Amino acid sequence: MTITQFKYIVAVDNHRHFARAAEACFVTQPTLSMQIQKLEEELDILIFDRSKHPIVPTPLGEKLIDQARKVIYESDVLENMAKQIKGSFEGELNLAVIPTIASSLLPRFIPEFTKKYPKIRLRVEELKTEDMIEALRTDRIDVGIAATPLEEKGIIEQPLYYEPFMAFVPQYHPMNKDTFLLASEINAKELLLLNEGHCFRNSVLKICNAQETATTGLNMESGSFDTLVKLAHRGLGMTLLPYLTAIDLPEKYRPFVKPIAEPTPSREISLLHSRTQLKMEWIHAMGDLIKAGMPEKVLEKPERLVSP
């Protein structure tokens, strides 16, 4: 049996699918399946019940996978100890970010990170918060970036910046002439919102003290800020945006961005990692680069934080 075989069975357990597990391990599915079959033959047990969809471990398989995770962890400890002794920043770092910050945050630090640490292979994916927490717990990712506080057991939150909510109020709207908006005046029934499952949507409804959205007219929900802005600009409502997204809008949209009066509602964005994370030096280096690329406006903790 080998560490590689252990990594393959853990990947299948994480993804509950052979093809997706093979993709995550950067091997072909036949290669992954063959190695798992060899391990099963060597140990004379069935690790996965292939008749179930999605695939699930057998009772013995669950025990083996738990031990495999421990063996992989200890192997990583030894590897990282050797690298730290040599003072080397070399290896793979798996990062996940929530969709509502990906487009505004990643371009601000990834070019500098890859330039400064060329021997770190950075893998990035977008995950919603609940999926990110699960990926951290199963060691599928090393670090996440999400809106906090979450207060998840075993997960450390390292605040990076605080992003004010901004209003996008198109020209036709009566509130467009206002210099700023009062949070109490924002009507949830007029808002274009992100789909359910996005933490930003939940925060917006909290700002408006609302549980429900429009029941008449257009009830538009999207997974993209870009779609919401374009529809609002065409006269179909207004929307709220995070600060970094708002300042990155094309020039023609910027006159319609309005601040919300103080105490301005803001969201906290943090690095997430586990208490046993082996790559802390890399994670702290990433956090420092992110902060260095942020406007000063978002680095100071605001008076009003809105939970995700």
Secondary structure, DSSP 8 states (H G I E B T S, - for coil): --HHHHHHHHHHHHHSSHHHHHHHTTS-HHHHHHHHHHHHHHHTS--EETTSSS-EE-HHHHHHHHHHHHHHHHHHHHHHHHHHHTT---EEEEEEE-HHHHHHHHHHHHHHHHHH-TTEEEEEEE--HHHHHHHHHTTS-SEEEEEE----TTEEEEEEEEEEEEEE--TTSGGGGSSSB-GGG--GGGB-EE-TT-HHHHHHHHHTT-S---SSS---EES-HHHHHHHHHTTS-BEEEEHHHHHTS-GGGGGGEEEB-SS-EEEEEEEEEETT-S-HHHHHHHHHHHHHTS-GGGTS--SEE---
